[in-house]
C-alpha cells in the first residue's frame, strides 16, 4: 500500500445565520486525484470543532494542506506535527502561507512567554488580535476569483524557482507554470522560512516557501491538472 496522505480540509463553519447542519469541512477532489496518481492513498481529515486528534495525525505518513480562506487550530496542529515528526507536507495556497504564518506566530507567543500547549497558545493569540488580523501581505490588483472549469491555462503564469531550494530539487528545473488566483502572499522581507519561488512577472510576489527537507509549499494551484506530478510524488518518497 502507498503512503497514507491526510488531506487537510477547508472549513465552512459557525455561520449563525444557518442551521447547525450547515457546518462542514470541504476536501477538493483534485487534491485526492493528484495524491492517488502519485501512488499514495488519500484520506480526508475530519476535525471536531476545529481540532484533530493525535490518533488521526499519527495515522498519516504525510499531509497536503489545500487552499482555503482562514486558518484554524487544525492547520497549526498539522504543520507542527509534520515538523516535529519529520513527515512530508505539501502546502498549496493557504497551505503554503501556513509555513510562514506558523513560524511567525510561534515566534510571537514564545517571545512573550506561554504555558502549556503551543498550538493552544497560538490560537489564543489569534483570538486576541481579532478577525481582521493577518501576518500575510495583500497583493494589489491580483486575480482573486476562482478559475472557470476548462479555463485553467488562462489563470496560469510563470514562476521562477530559486536554485538550491527543496522545490528546485523536487521540480528539477528553474521555472514552472502555476494557476493562481490568490490575493495574499508571504511577506517578501520575512526571514523565518526560505522563499523558494517568485512570480516571473517581476512584481515581487512570493510564490513558494519551504522549511527543511520535508515541508514544501507553493502559492499557486498545481492540483488543477496533472502537469506538475513531481510536487505530489514528493509526498510518496521516504
C-alpha positions, 0 to 999 in steps of 0.5 A, a space after each residue: 500500500 502507498 503512503 497514507 496522505 491526510 488531506 487537510 480540509 477547508 472549513 465552512 463553519 459557525 455561520 449563525 445565520 444557518 442551521 447547525 447542519 450547515 457546518 462542514 469541512 470541504 476536501 477538493 477532489 483534485 487534491 485526492 486525484 493528484 495524491 492517488 496518481 502519485 501512488 499514495 492513498 488519500 484520506 480526508 481529515 475530519 476535525 471536531 470543532 476545529 481540532 484533530 486528534 493525535 490518533 488521526 495525525 499519527 495515522 498519516 505518513 504525510 499531509 497536503 494542506 489545500 487552499 482555503 480562506 482562514 486558518 484554524 487550530 487544525 492547520 497549526 496542529 498539522 504543520 507542527 506535527 509534520 515538523 516535529 515528526 519529520 513527515 512530508 507536507 505539501 502546502 498549496 495556497 493557504 497551505 503554503 502561507 501556513 509555513 510562514 504564518 506558523 513560524 511567525 506566530 510561534 515566534 510571537 507567543 514564545 517571545 512573550 512567554 506561554 504555558 502549556 500547549 503551543 498550538 493552544 497558545 497560538 490560537 489564543 493569540 489569534 483570538 486576541 488580535 481579532 478577525 481582521 488580523 493577518 501576518 500575510 501581505 495583500 497583493 494589489 490588483 491580483 486575480 482573486 476569483 476562482 478559475 472557470 472549469 476548462 479555463 485553467 491555462 488562462 489563470 496560469 503564469 510563470 514562476 521562477 524557482 530559486 536554485 538550491 531550494 527543496 522545490 528546485 530539487 523536487 521540480 528539477 528545473 528553474 521555472 514552472 507554470 502555476 494557476 493562481 488566483 490568490 490575493 495574499 502572499 508571504 511577506 517578501 522581507 520575512 526571514 523565518 522560512 526560505 522563499 523558494 519561488 517568485 512570480 516571473 512577472 517581476 512584481 515581487 510576489 512570493 510564490 513558494 516557501 519551504 522549511 527543511 527537507 520535508 515541508 514544501 509549499 507553493 502559492 499557486 494551484 498545481 492540483 488543477 491538472 496533472 502537469 506538475 506530478 513531481 510536487 505530489 510524488 514528493 509526498 510518496 518518497 521516504 
